Amino acid sequence: MKEERYRVPEEEELLTPSLIYYGEMIENNISQMIKTAGKADRLWPHVKTYKTEEIVKMQIQWGIKKFKAATIAEAEMAARAGAEVVLLAYPLVGPNIERFYRLQQEYYRTDFWAVGDDLEQLRKLGNIYEKNSKTVSVLVDINIGGNRTGVELENLELFYHKAAEICGLSIKGVHCYDGVFGMKNYRERETAVQKENCDVLKTAGKLREEGYDCGVLVMGGTPTFLCHVKTEGIYVSPGTSVVYDWGYAVHYPEEPFMPAAAIATRVISHGAEGYFTLDLGYKGIAADPPGEKGILLGIPYAKAVYQNEEHWVWKMKEGYEKKRPEIGKVLYIIPAHICPTTALYDKILLLWRETCKKEWIEVTARNRKLSI
């Protein structure tokens, strides 16, 4: 990754740390998503990575109409941006059941869908809609082995029967996020996804034969995106692919996306011979995954030593001490995990390099509550 590609014009004016998104790179990633899926209508991408209206609007301009969210705030943000369909792919419990109904009434131009894996919670959701003489579209969430959420596949058919009986709900298919298939080897990943798709399609086909509506299948995430597109009749659901990051670029080199975000940071001190410190602690870049938190561009002969809340200490490799960056120099780091990194910032600098256009955009849905 070349530092020149990520350098910001007039960088000396930047407050650091600052998160930067690169417009042309994001558009390239959106284009690659559509090309890989075959058409925009097959995409149901997740908004959790960027949480901003502007990036949703960019995808809408490319013909993408359906989006997925993890929170009520993300769903509201997507609706504000003009999304036609928003799937809240997170179990609705507690006050969020009522909030979801209010969201649908407030943003009536957007068709909101829910997922569910518990009959009692689905009954509570259905009761609100039935009481108001309305129905809501629901997908049954499937547990493909991650044991995080979802109905286990062997129990799916019976669960589907019971869920379909709940008044106020319109059960239309299944949702399946397979983050458990994050293995680096593409062939291993593809084999696991092919079996997953075969099992899910078999059960969905049986349900349709029994007269149930089970025509909508929303499958996968970014790591399994290339695998799922080979199966006809399903929606594919990447998310991180829109912005991408260094972690995915290293683990999944076959993916046709480029990291479209960087953090501008400054050298603030030379604490000891051969050392330098950046103003980028783990309050400015995601603390996960274990290991390296990002790649420092332009200085391959420096190694991260340790990180605190507001400091990141680096050391020059032996023999390169004289190439230590001077205090005050602006450097750029590509995060290993862009999703939680974005949530650490209230605003992002959206940069279009070709036109030198710069605008600060709000990370609206980093908050848990907007108006609902």
C-alpha positions as a printed NumPy array, in Angstrom:
array([[  0.   ,   0.   ,   0.   ],
       [  1.521,   3.264,  -1.152],
       [  1.527,   6.159,   1.286],
       [  1.001,   8.679,  -1.537],
       [ -2.437,   7.212,  -2.212],
       [ -3.579,   8.07 ,   1.32 ],
       [ -1.813,  11.377,   1.942],
       [ -4.155,  14.329,   2.506],
       [ -3.5  ,  17.653,   0.748],
       [ -2.655,  20.4  ,   3.239],
       [ -2.192,  17.754,   5.923],
       [ -0.52 ,  20.247,   8.238],
       [ -3.988,  21.69 ,   8.945],
       [ -5.385,  18.335,  10.127],
       [ -6.113,  17.764,  13.779],
       [ -4.777,  14.343,  14.692],
       [ -5.762,  11.662,  15.045],
       [ -8.308,  12.   ,  12.197],
       [-10.145,   9.266,  10.328],
       [-10.178,   9.679,   6.559],
       [-12.369,   7.935,   3.977],
       [-11.32 ,   8.089,   0.314],
       [-14.24 ,   8.623,  -2.066],
       [-12.789,   7.13 ,  -5.256],
       [-11.631,   4.019,  -3.409],
       [-15.059,   3.556,  -1.844],
       [-16.719,   3.918,  -5.245],
       [-14.287,   1.35 ,  -6.633],
       [-15.267,  -1.052,  -3.837],
       [-18.976,  -0.508,  -4.489],
       [-18.401,  -1.149,  -8.193],
       [-16.528,  -4.361,  -7.376],
       [-19.352,  -5.476,  -5.072],
       [-21.892,  -5.084,  -7.88 ],
       [-19.624,  -6.727, -10.442],
       [-19.017,  -9.687,  -8.123],
       [-22.71 , -10.079,  -7.256],
       [-23.73 ,  -9.77 , -10.901],
       [-26.213,  -6.971, -10.248],
       [-26.981,  -4.359,  -7.621],
       [-30.381,  -5.867,  -6.778],
       [-28.718,  -8.983,  -5.408],
       [-26.837,  -7.036,  -2.736],
       [-28.119,  -6.524,   0.833],
       [-25.035,  -4.872,   2.388],
       [-24.495,  -4.134,   6.079],
       [-24.074,  -0.51 ,   7.23 ],
       [-22.292,  -1.274,  10.515],
       [-18.827,  -0.444,   9.189],
       [-19.342,   3.209,   8.299],
       [-22.614,   4.241,  10.017],
       [-22.963,   7.338,   7.829],
       [-25.753,   8.564,   5.555],
       [-23.319,   9.733,   2.888],
       [-21.909,   6.251,   2.271],
       [-25.423,   4.763,   2.099],
       [-26.369,   7.458,  -0.428],
       [-23.323,   6.602,  -2.529],
       [-24.488,   2.987,  -2.756],
       [-28.046,   4.037,  -3.59 ],
       [-26.66 ,   6.051,  -6.502],
       [-25.089,   2.823,  -7.75 ],
       [-28.485,   1.085,  -7.627],
       [-28.3  ,  -0.693,  -4.265],
       [-31.689,  -0.476,  -2.532],
       [-31.57 ,  -2.907,   0.4  ],
       [-29.419,  -2.501,   3.496],
       [-28.787,  -4.351,   6.738],
       [-28.282,  -2.836,  10.208],
       [-27.296,  -3.991,  13.686],
       [-28.979,  -1.259,  15.735],
       [-32.143,   0.826,  15.662],
       [-29.913,   3.883,  15.161],
       [-28.214,   2.323,  12.129],
       [-31.603,   1.399,  10.682],
       [-32.874,   4.956,  11.197],
       [-29.704,   6.369,   9.619],
       [-30.191,   4.17 ,   6.541],
       [-33.826,   5.238,   6.268],
       [-32.835,   8.912,   6.468],
       [-30.425,   8.291,   3.594],
       [-33.249,   6.945,   1.436],
       [-32.901,   3.165,   1.714],
       [-35.949,   1.358,   0.298],
       [-35.55 ,  -1.73 ,   2.507],
       [-33.708,  -2.076,   5.832],
       [-33.24 ,  -5.401,   7.59 ],
       [-32.471,  -5.099,  11.296],
       [-30.313,  -8.201,  11.586],
       [-30.212,  -8.244,  15.384],
       [-32.626,  -9.891,  17.846],
       [-35.366,  -7.523,  19.015],
       [-35.814,  -7.709,  22.789],
       [-36.919,  -5.334,  25.544],
       [-37.657,  -1.712,  24.553],
       [-36.244,  -2.316,  21.064],
       [-39.428,  -4.161,  20.08 ],
       [-41.522,  -1.034,  20.6  ],
       [-38.766,   1.147,  19.102],
       [-38.742,  -0.961,  15.961],
       [-42.488,  -0.488,  15.495],
       [-42.175,   3.274,  16.031],
       [-39.304,   3.376,  13.553],
       [-41.482,   1.793,  10.898],
       [-44.296,   4.266,  11.513],
       [-41.987,   7.28 ,  11.495],
       [-40.107,   6.315,   8.323],
       [-43.032,   4.837,   6.42 ],
       [-41.339,   5.162,   3.034],
       [-38.801,   2.536,   4.098],
       [-39.773,  -1.129,   4.393],
       [-38.247,  -2.428,   7.639],
       [-37.652,  -6.144,   8.164],
       [-36.757,  -7.95 ,  11.383],
       [-35.024, -11.218,  12.245],
       [-35.882, -13.596,  15.045],
       [-34.725, -16.788,  16.727],
       [-37.013, -16.9  ,  19.786],
       [-40.75 , -17.532,  19.567],
       [-41.618, -15.546,  22.7  ],
       [-39.859, -12.414,  21.467],
       [-41.447, -12.829,  18.033],
       [-44.874, -13.059,  19.682],
       [-44.21 ,  -9.772,  21.468],
       [-43.271,  -8.196,  18.141],
       [-46.3  ,  -9.698,  16.415],
       [-48.647,  -8.491,  19.173],
       [-47.722,  -4.856,  18.555],
       [-48.39 ,  -5.149,  14.847],
       [-51.595,  -7.167,  15.224],
       [-52.925,  -4.652,  17.769],
       [-52.436,  -1.924,  15.158],
       [-53.814,  -4.032,  12.272],
       [-50.427,  -4.242,  10.586],
       [-47.861,  -6.895,   9.71 ],
       [-44.067,  -6.905,   9.645],
       [-41.724,  -8.907,   7.395],
       [-39.475, -11.262,   9.353],
       [-36.59 , -13.584,   8.491],
       [-35.726, -16.493,  10.757],
       [-32.118, -16.178,  11.898],
       [-30.026, -19.344,  11.449],
       [-27.128, -20.466,  13.653],
       [-24.611, -21.978,  11.264],
       [-22.138, -22.878,  14.002],
       [-21.034, -19.617,  15.581],
       [-23.493, -20.1  ,  18.472],
       [-24.004, -16.348,  18.724],
       [-27.602, -16.033,  17.537],
       [-29.995, -18.058,  15.442],
       [-31.953, -21.286,  15.268],
       [-29.877, -24.398,  14.714],
       [-30.432, -25.782,  11.241],
       [-31.84 , -29.103,  12.433],
       [-34.551, -27.186,  14.333],
       [-35.292, -24.679,  11.571],
       [-38.257, -26.407,   9.952],
       [-40.254, -26.85 ,  13.172],
       [-39.382, -23.334,  14.339],
       [-40.49 , -21.915,  10.998],
       [-43.86 , -23.67 ,  11.29 ],
       [-44.489, -22.134,  14.699],
       [-43.235, -18.675,  13.776],
       [-45.495, -18.604,  10.73 ],
       [-48.525, -19.038,  13.   ],
       [-47.822, -15.812,  14.936],
       [-50.299, -13.081,  14.061],
       [-48.792,  -9.781,  12.976],
       [-45.764, -11.43 ,  11.376],
       [-45.077, -12.275,   7.746],
       [-42.3  , -14.861,   7.756],
       [-40.586, -14.565,   4.402],
       [-37.35 , -16.521,   4.61 ],
       [-34.082, -16.853,   6.485],
       [-31.036, -14.808,   7.456],
       [-27.672, -16.46 ,   7.944],
       [-24.414, -14.759,   8.921],
       [-21.542, -17.243,   8.729],
       [-18.683, -15.429,  10.443],
       [-17.57 , -18.812,  11.724],
       [-16.243, -19.468,   8.199],
       [-13.439, -16.915,   8.442],
       [-10.635, -19.323,   7.566],
       [ -7.826, -17.791,   5.481],
       [ -7.695, -20.628,   2.959],
       [-10.204, -19.81 ,   0.24 ],
       [-10.871, -23.426,  -0.764],
       [-11.678, -24.387,   2.825],
       [-14.004, -21.387,   3.084],
       [-15.686, -22.191,  -0.22 ],
       [-16.247, -25.832,   0.739],
       [-17.826, -24.831,   4.058],
       [-20.094, -22.265,   2.359],
       [-21.179, -24.696,  -0.355],
       [-22.31 , -27.173,   2.299],
       [-24.046, -24.375,   4.228],
       [-25.908, -23.209,   1.121],
       [-26.868, -26.756,   0.192],
       [-28.334, -27.401,   3.664],
       [-30.17 , -24.063,   3.858],
       [-31.569, -24.297,   0.324],
       [-32.726, -27.846,   0.974],
       [-34.679, -26.804,   4.083],
       [-36.033, -23.67 ,   2.407],
       [-37.178, -25.748,  -0.56 ],
       [-38.957, -28.187,   1.724],
       [-40.732, -25.332,   3.507],
       [-41.906, -23.941,   0.175],
       [-43.199, -27.358,  -0.814],
       [-45.21 , -27.35 ,   2.411],
       [-46.797, -24.071,   1.344],
       [-44.741, -21.652,   3.433],
       [-43.339, -18.401,   2.09 ],
       [-39.576, -18.909,   2.228],
       [-38.276, -17.126,  -0.827],
       [-35.867, -14.61 ,   0.737],
       [-32.467, -15.931,   1.771],
       [-29.93 , -13.353,   2.996],
       [-26.558, -15.041,   3.341],
       [-23.013, -14.361,   4.469],
       [-20.737, -11.405,   5.063],
       [-17.593, -10.015,   3.466],
       [-15.252, -13.018,   4.039],
       [-17.741, -15.428,   2.411],
       [-19.041, -13.013,  -0.23 ],
       [-17.115, -14.56 ,  -3.139],
       [-18.329, -18.014,  -2.126],
       [-22.037, -17.177,  -1.834],
       [-22.338, -15.392,  -5.187],
       [-21.883, -18.763,  -6.909],
       [-25.251, -19.916,  -5.559],
       [-28.302, -18.665,  -7.419],
       [-31.439, -17.544,  -5.605],
       [-29.877, -15.865,  -2.573],
       [-29.092, -12.305,  -1.512],
       [-25.471, -11.666,  -0.568],
       [-24.648,  -9.479,   2.388],
       [-21.121,  -8.022,   2.527],
       [-20.535,  -4.911,   4.6  ],
       [-16.907,  -4.196,   5.407],
       [-16.183,  -4.49 ,   1.662],
       [-17.47 ,  -0.934,   1.139],
       [-14.576,   0.586,   3.12 ],
       [-12.412,  -2.48 ,   3.776],
       [ -9.34 ,  -2.602,   6.012],
       [ -5.846,  -3.945,   6.351],
       [ -6.946,  -7.019,   8.321],
       [ -9.205,  -8.275,   5.55 ],
       [ -6.691,  -7.322,   2.854],
       [ -4.1  ,  -9.566,   4.522],
       [ -6.422, -12.456,   5.346],
       [ -8.483, -12.486,   2.15 ],
       [ -6.19 , -11.454,  -0.734],
       [ -8.615, -12.921,  -3.284],
       [-11.222, -10.257,  -2.446],
       [-11.29 ,  -7.472,  -5.1  ],
       [-11.469,  -4.597,  -2.598],
       [ -8.976,  -2.015,  -1.365],
       [ -8.677,  -0.394,   2.071],
       [-10.456,   2.948,   1.629],
       [ -9.811,   4.403,   5.084],
       [ -6.757,   5.612,   6.968],
       [ -5.963,   7.445,  10.18 ],
       [ -3.769,  10.532,  10.084],
       [ -1.523,  10.712,  13.149],
       [  1.461,  12.783,  14.277],
       [  4.772,  12.023,  15.878],
       [  4.606,  13.738,  19.267],
       [  7.818,  12.625,  20.965],
       [ 11.192,  10.88 ,  20.721],
       [ 11.002,   9.242,  24.114],
       [ 14.3  ,   7.388,  23.824],
       [ 17.02 ,   6.673,  21.277],
       [ 15.445,   4.976,  18.257],
       [ 11.887,   5.367,  19.585],
       [  9.038,   7.629,  18.487],
       [  5.504,   8.082,  19.811],
       [  2.298,   8.741,  17.864],
       [ -0.83 ,  10.505,  19.138],
       [ -2.888,   7.418,  18.277],
       [ -3.775,   5.257,  21.238],
       [ -6.53 ,   2.678,  21.442],
       [ -9.055,   5.502,  21.851],
       [ -8.362,   6.285,  18.187],
       [ -7.977,   2.854,  16.603],
       [ -9.736,  -0.433,  17.332],
       [ -8.188,  -2.461,  20.14 ],
       [ -9.065,  -5.673,  18.307],
       [ -8.005,  -8.038,  16.85 ],
       [ -5.087,  -9.367,  18.909],
       [ -1.715,  -8.507,  17.415],
       [ -1.022,  -5.599,  15.096],
       [ -3.725,  -2.904,  15.099],
       [ -2.785,  -1.465,  11.725],
       [ -0.046,  -0.938,   9.185],
       [  2.095,   2.203,   9.298],
       [  2.587,   3.485,   5.761],
       [  5.901,   4.74 ,   4.432],
       [  8.063,   3.478,   7.312],
       [  8.524,  -0.293,   6.912],
       [ 11.575,  -0.2  ,   9.188],
       [  9.565,   0.7  ,  12.326],
       [  7.934,  -1.748,  14.703],
       [  5.087,  -1.129,  17.156],
       [  6.174,  -1.573,  20.787],
       [  3.132,  -0.818,  22.92 ],
       [ -0.007,   1.301,  23.025],
       [ -1.881,   3.285,  25.675],
       [ -5.096,   5.29 ,  25.569],
       [ -3.565,   8.278,  23.738],
       [ -0.035,   7.065,  22.867],
       [  1.435,   4.522,  20.477],
       [  5.142,   3.826,  20.934],
       [  7.234,   2.598,  17.993],
       [ 10.894,   1.64 ,  17.621],
       [ 13.124,   1.835,  14.579],
       [ 14.621,  -1.463,  13.464],
       [ 18.338,  -1.907,  13.955],
       [ 20.326,   0.018,  11.402],
       [ 17.493,   2.419,  10.566],
       [ 17.661,   4.683,  13.619],
       [ 18.621,   7.713,  11.509],
       [ 15.425,   7.373,   9.465],
       [ 13.253,   7.986,  12.525],
       [ 10.432,  10.424,  11.582],
       [ 10.783,  13.881,  13.062],
       [  8.497,  15.248,  15.779],
       [  5.424,  16.848,  14.228],
       [  5.444,  14.712,  11.059],
       [  2.048,  13.47 ,   9.84 ],
       [  1.917,   9.721,   9.228],
       [ -0.864,   7.421,   8.014],
       [ -2.049,   4.101,   9.386],
       [ -4.482,   1.656,   7.735],
       [ -6.532,   0.088,  10.571],
       [ -6.634,  -3.669,  10.954],
       [-10.339,  -3.445,  11.86 ],
       [-12.23 ,  -0.498,  10.426],
       [-15.694,  -1.18 ,  11.918],
       [-14.948,  -0.414,  15.611],
       [-12.365,   2.162,  14.539],
       [-15.051,   4.205,  12.773],
       [-17.244,   4.093,  15.887],
       [-14.497,   5.911,  17.819],
       [-14.947,   9.068,  15.724],
       [-17.854,  11.503,  15.582],
       [-16.791,  12.78 ,  12.142],
       [-14.879,  11.432,   9.149],
       [-12.979,  13.429,   6.555],
       [-14.34 ,  12.253,   3.188],
       [-11.672,  13.038,   0.592],
       [-11.99 ,  12.939,  -3.191],
       [ -8.396,  13.003,  -4.389],
       [ -9.094,  13.715,  -8.076],
       [-10.998,  16.924,  -7.324],
       [ -9.344,  17.654,  -3.957],
       [-12.855,  17.928,  -2.521],
       [-12.96 ,  17.471,   1.248],
       [-15.955,  17.333,   3.563],
       [-16.467,  16.278,   7.144],
       [-19.312,  13.77 ,   7.452],
       [-21.029,  12.701,  10.662],
       [-20.79 ,   9.156,  11.97 ],
       [-24.483,   9.467,  12.83 ],
       [-25.205,   5.931,  13.927],
       [-22.261,   5.593,  16.317],
       [-24.887,   6.72 ,  18.841],
       [-27.288,   4.077,  20.131],
       [-30.247,   6.403,  19.751],
       [-31.105,   9.044,  17.153],
       [-34.757,  10.124,  17.341],
       [-36.438,   6.765,  18.069]])
